[in-house]
């Protein structure tokens, strides 16, 4: 799925029409926080799995 500049412009105009210019910064912040939380959760999950795998390989 490739999004070119024309598609992005159309999406931006649609967002302006649906939400208005005053709500766009709020939506952007919410989206950014959601992405940040998702990255944090995936990083924690990856670290947990790596820790479990390394503890299974290293019997004491």
N, CA, C and O atoms as CSV, one atom per row, in Angstrom:
chain,resi,resn,atom,element,x,y,z
A,1,UNK,N,N,0.843,-1.172,0.000
A,1,UNK,CA,C,0.000,0.000,0.000
A,1,UNK,C,C,0.890,1.237,0.000
A,1,UNK,O,O,1.439,1.609,1.037
A,2,UNK,N,N,1.030,1.859,-1.131
A,2,UNK,CA,C,1.862,3.051,-1.259
A,2,UNK,C,C,0.993,4.298,-1.181
A,2,UNK,O,O,-0.020,4.414,-1.870
A,3,UNK,N,N,1.411,5.225,-0.329
A,3,UNK,CA,C,0.721,6.509,-0.224
A,3,UNK,C,C,1.606,7.579,-0.821
A,3,UNK,O,O,2.700,7.847,-0.325
A,4,UNK,N,N,1.134,8.178,-1.872
A,4,UNK,CA,C,1.881,9.255,-2.501
A,4,UNK,C,C,1.472,10.590,-1.916
A,4,UNK,O,O,0.599,10.652,-1.051
A,5,UNK,N,N,2.099,11.658,-2.384
A,5,UNK,CA,C,1.784,12.991,-1.871
A,5,UNK,C,C,0.326,13.385,-2.104
A,5,UNK,O,O,-0.273,14.062,-1.269
A,6,UNK,N,N,-0.238,12.971,-3.220
A,6,UNK,CA,C,-1.641,13.281,-3.500
A,6,UNK,C,C,-2.582,12.621,-2.511
A,6,UNK,O,O,-3.552,13.225,-2.052
A,7,UNK,N,N,-2.279,11.363,-2.187
A,7,UNK,CA,C,-3.105,10.650,-1.207
A,7,UNK,C,C,-3.001,11.297,0.172
A,7,UNK,O,O,-4.003,11.465,0.867
A,8,UNK,N,N,-1.787,11.655,0.557
A,8,UNK,CA,C,-1.603,12.283,1.869
A,8,UNK,C,C,-2.329,13.623,1.942
A,8,UNK,O,O,-2.902,13.961,2.978
A,9,UNK,N,N,-2.308,14.377,0.867
A,9,UNK,CA,C,-3.015,15.652,0.824
A,9,UNK,C,C,-4.520,15.435,0.957
A,9,UNK,O,O,-5.190,16.164,1.689
A,10,UNK,N,N,-5.046,14.450,0.264
A,10,UNK,CA,C,-6.469,14.130,0.349
A,10,UNK,C,C,-6.852,13.701,1.766
A,10,UNK,O,O,-7.902,14.103,2.266
A,11,UNK,N,N,-6.024,12.902,2.409
A,11,UNK,CA,C,-6.281,12.477,3.790
A,11,UNK,C,C,-6.251,13.684,4.717
A,11,UNK,O,O,-7.092,13.803,5.608
A,12,UNK,N,N,-5.290,14.579,4.513
A,12,UNK,CA,C,-5.196,15.784,5.337
A,12,UNK,C,C,-6.416,16.671,5.195
A,12,UNK,O,O,-6.921,17.198,6.186
A,13,UNK,N,N,-6.892,16.842,3.974
A,13,UNK,CA,C,-8.094,17.657,3.752
A,13,UNK,C,C,-9.311,17.005,4.409
A,13,UNK,O,O,-10.134,17.690,5.016
A,14,UNK,N,N,-9.422,15.685,4.287
A,14,UNK,CA,C,-10.537,14.980,4.913
A,14,UNK,C,C,-10.496,15.138,6.430
A,14,UNK,O,O,-11.536,15.327,7.061
A,15,UNK,N,N,-9.298,15.060,7.022
A,15,UNK,CA,C,-9.182,15.256,8.471
A,15,UNK,C,C,-9.595,16.657,8.878
A,15,UNK,O,O,-10.267,16.837,9.894
A,16,UNK,N,N,-9.203,17.641,8.104
A,16,UNK,CA,C,-9.602,19.022,8.394
A,16,UNK,C,C,-11.115,19.186,8.329
A,16,UNK,O,O,-11.705,19.870,9.166
A,17,UNK,N,N,-11.736,18.566,7.345
A,17,UNK,CA,C,-13.195,18.676,7.204
A,17,UNK,C,C,-13.908,17.982,8.352
A,17,UNK,O,O,-14.849,18.535,8.921
A,18,UNK,N,N,-13.468,16.765,8.703
A,18,UNK,CA,C,-14.160,15.998,9.730
A,18,UNK,C,C,-13.919,16.526,11.138
A,18,UNK,O,O,-14.855,16.593,11.935
A,19,UNK,N,N,-12.694,16.899,11.459
A,19,UNK,CA,C,-12.361,17.256,12.833
A,19,UNK,C,C,-12.148,18.740,13.047
A,19,UNK,O,O,-12.287,19.217,14.174
A,20,UNK,N,N,-11.822,19.473,12.027
A,20,UNK,CA,C,-11.573,20.903,12.175
A,20,UNK,C,C,-10.145,21.158,12.623
A,20,UNK,O,O,-9.492,20.284,13.193
A,21,UNK,N,N,-9.666,22.374,12.356
A,21,UNK,CA,C,-8.263,22.686,12.672
A,21,UNK,C,C,-7.963,22.751,14.166
A,21,UNK,O,O,-6.809,22.589,14.562
A,22,UNK,N,N,-8.954,22.979,14.990
A,22,UNK,CA,C,-8.685,23.085,16.430
A,22,UNK,C,C,-8.464,21.724,17.086
A,22,UNK,O,O,-7.794,21.649,18.116
A,23,UNK,N,N,-9.010,20.645,16.515
A,23,UNK,CA,C,-8.859,19.321,17.112
A,23,UNK,C,C,-7.665,18.546,16.572
A,23,UNK,O,O,-7.259,17.550,17.171
A,24,UNK,N,N,-7.101,18.978,15.463
A,24,UNK,CA,C,-5.992,18.229,14.865
A,24,UNK,C,C,-4.773,18.107,15.775
A,24,UNK,O,O,-4.205,17.018,15.858
A,25,UNK,N,N,-4.342,19.165,16.463
A,25,UNK,CA,C,-3.188,18.983,17.371
A,25,UNK,C,C,-3.465,17.976,18.488
A,25,UNK,O,O,-2.585,17.205,18.871
A,26,UNK,N,N,-4.680,17.990,19.001
A,26,UNK,CA,C,-5.064,17.040,20.049
A,26,UNK,C,C,-5.035,15.612,19.509
A,26,UNK,O,O,-4.558,14.704,20.190
A,27,UNK,N,N,-5.534,15.407,18.307
A,27,UNK,CA,C,-5.506,14.082,17.693
A,27,UNK,C,C,-4.075,13.622,17.431
A,27,UNK,O,O,-3.747,12.451,17.622
A,28,UNK,N,N,-3.232,14.544,16.997
A,28,UNK,CA,C,-1.825,14.210,16.762
A,28,UNK,C,C,-1.115,13.795,18.035
A,28,UNK,O,O,-0.349,12.831,18.041
A,29,UNK,N,N,-1.370,14.526,19.121
A,29,UNK,CA,C,-0.762,14.172,20.412
A,29,UNK,C,C,-1.232,12.799,20.878
A,29,UNK,O,O,-0.436,11.990,21.354
A,30,UNK,N,N,-2.534,12.541,20.736
A,30,UNK,CA,C,-3.064,11.245,21.148
A,30,UNK,C,C,-2.456,10.120,20.325
A,30,UNK,O,O,-2.105,9.070,20.863
A,31,UNK,N,N,-2.333,10.336,19.036
A,31,UNK,CA,C,-1.728,9.325,18.172
A,31,UNK,C,C,-0.267,9.095,18.552
A,31,UNK,O,O,0.190,7.953,18.603
A,32,UNK,N,N,0.457,10.162,18.813
A,32,UNK,CA,C,1.860,10.047,19.220
A,32,UNK,C,C,2.023,9.293,20.529
A,32,UNK,O,O,2.913,8.452,20.661
A,33,UNK,N,N,1.162,9.593,21.498
A,33,UNK,CA,C,1.221,8.880,22.779
A,33,UNK,C,C,0.893,7.403,22.607
A,33,UNK,O,O,1.508,6.547,23.243
A,34,UNK,N,N,-0.077,7.107,21.747
A,34,UNK,CA,C,-0.440,5.713,21.499
A,34,UNK,C,C,0.702,4.938,20.863
A,34,UNK,O,O,0.981,3.803,21.249
A,35,UNK,N,N,1.359,5.551,19.890
A,35,UNK,CA,C,2.502,4.909,19.239
A,35,UNK,C,C,3.633,4.704,20.234
A,35,UNK,O,O,4.286,3.661,20.229
A,36,UNK,N,N,3.867,5.702,21.092
A,36,UNK,CA,C,4.922,5.605,22.100
A,36,UNK,C,C,4.632,4.467,23.077
A,36,UNK,O,O,5.537,3.708,23.423
A,37,UNK,N,N,3.389,4.339,23.522
A,37,UNK,CA,C,3.028,3.259,24.440
A,37,UNK,C,C,3.163,1.891,23.764
A,37,UNK,O,O,3.596,0.925,24.392
A,38,UNK,N,N,2.791,1.814,22.485
A,38,UNK,CA,C,2.916,0.559,21.764
A,38,UNK,C,C,4.376,0.150,21.645
A,38,UNK,O,O,4.711,-1.016,21.853
A,39,UNK,N,N,5.244,1.090,21.314
A,39,UNK,CA,C,6.674,0.795,21.207
A,39,UNK,C,C,7.241,0.350,22.549
A,39,UNK,O,O,8.044,-0.581,22.613
A,40,UNK,N,N,6.821,1.017,23.619
A,40,UNK,CA,C,7.303,0.664,24.962
A,40,UNK,C,C,6.871,-0.760,25.318
A,40,UNK,O,O,7.672,-1.547,25.824
A,41,UNK,N,N,5.605,-1.089,25.053
A,41,UNK,CA,C,5.103,-2.425,25.378
A,41,UNK,C,C,5.803,-3.492,24.546
A,41,UNK,O,O,6.135,-4.559,25.063
A,42,UNK,N,N,6.032,-3.217,23.261
A,42,UNK,CA,C,6.704,-4.211,22.435
A,42,UNK,C,C,8.160,-4.378,22.845
A,42,UNK,O,O,8.692,-5.486,22.788
A,43,UNK,N,N,8.811,-3.296,23.257
A,43,UNK,CA,C,10.195,-3.378,23.732
A,43,UNK,C,C,10.264,-4.197,25.017
A,43,UNK,O,O,11.167,-5.016,25.185
A,44,UNK,N,N,9.311,-3.978,25.925
A,44,UNK,CA,C,9.297,-4.740,27.174
A,44,UNK,C,C,9.048,-6.217,26.904
A,44,UNK,O,O,9.658,-7.079,27.538
A,45,UNK,N,N,8.154,-6.512,25.967
A,45,UNK,CA,C,7.872,-7.905,25.625
A,45,UNK,C,C,9.096,-8.567,25.012
A,45,UNK,O,O,9.422,-9.707,25.344
A,46,UNK,N,N,9.772,-7.860,24.123
A,46,UNK,CA,C,10.983,-8.388,23.487
A,46,UNK,C,C,12.062,-8.648,24.535
A,46,UNK,O,O,12.712,-9.693,24.513
A,47,UNK,N,N,12.253,-7.702,25.446
A,47,UNK,CA,C,13.251,-7.887,26.498
A,47,UNK,C,C,12.901,-9.076,27.386
A,47,UNK,O,O,13.785,-9.834,27.784
A,48,UNK,N,N,11.623,-9.244,27.697
A,48,UNK,CA,C,11.190,-10.358,28.532
A,48,UNK,C,C,11.452,-11.693,27.845
A,48,UNK,O,O,11.921,-12.642,28.474
A,49,UNK,N,N,11.149,-11.762,26.558
A,49,UNK,CA,C,11.379,-13.011,25.820
A,49,UNK,C,C,12.869,-13.301,25.730
A,49,UNK,O,O,13.286,-14.445,25.912
A,50,UNK,N,N,13.681,-12.282,25.453
A,50,UNK,CA,C,15.126,-12.484,25.393
A,50,UNK,C,C,15.668,-12.953,26.736
A,50,UNK,O,O,16.549,-13.811,26.787
A,51,UNK,N,N,15.149,-12.400,27.812
A,51,UNK,CA,C,15.588,-12.788,29.149
A,51,UNK,C,C,15.209,-14.237,29.437
A,51,UNK,O,O,16.007,-14.991,29.995
A,52,UNK,N,N,13.985,-14.629,29.056
A,52,UNK,CA,C,13.556,-16.009,29.262
A,52,UNK,C,C,14.392,-16.990,28.447
A,52,UNK,O,O,14.762,-18.056,28.939
A,53,UNK,N,N,14.685,-16.630,27.208
A,53,UNK,CA,C,15.481,-17.517,26.350
A,53,UNK,C,C,16.892,-17.644,26.894
A,53,UNK,O,O,17.444,-18.744,26.916
A,54,UNK,N,N,17.488,-16.543,27.334
A,54,UNK,CA,C,18.846,-16.611,27.845
A,54,UNK,C,C,18.904,-17.378,29.163
A,54,UNK,O,O,19.893,-18.058,29.436
A,55,UNK,N,N,17.861,-17.277,29.981
A,55,UNK,CA,C,17.869,-18.029,31.244
A,55,UNK,C,C,17.659,-19.520,30.991
A,55,UNK,O,O,18.147,-20.349,31.760
A,56,UNK,N,N,16.940,-19.871,29.926
A,56,UNK,CA,C,16.752,-21.277,29.589
A,56,UNK,C,C,18.033,-21.901,29.042
A,56,UNK,O,O,18.275,-23.088,29.258
A,57,UNK,N,N,18.852,-21.130,28.343
A,57,UNK,CA,C,20.103,-21.627,27.781
A,57,UNK,C,C,21.216,-21.692,28.809
A,57,UNK,O,O,22.182,-22.432,28.625
A,58,UNK,N,N,21.100,-20.939,29.880
A,58,UNK,CA,C,22.158,-20.814,30.865
A,58,UNK,C,C,21.745,-21.491,32.174
A,58,UNK,O,O,21.424,-20.791,33.134
A,59,UNK,N,N,21.742,-22.835,32.251
A,59,UNK,CA,C,21.357,-23.499,33.503
A,59,UNK,C,C,22.422,-23.299,34.575
A,59,UNK,O,O,23.622,-23.379,34.313
A,60,UNK,N,N,21.954,-23.042,35.769
A,60,UNK,CA,C,22.897,-22.790,36.877
A,60,UNK,C,C,22.839,-23.877,37.899
A,60,UNK,O,O,23.562,-23.828,38.894
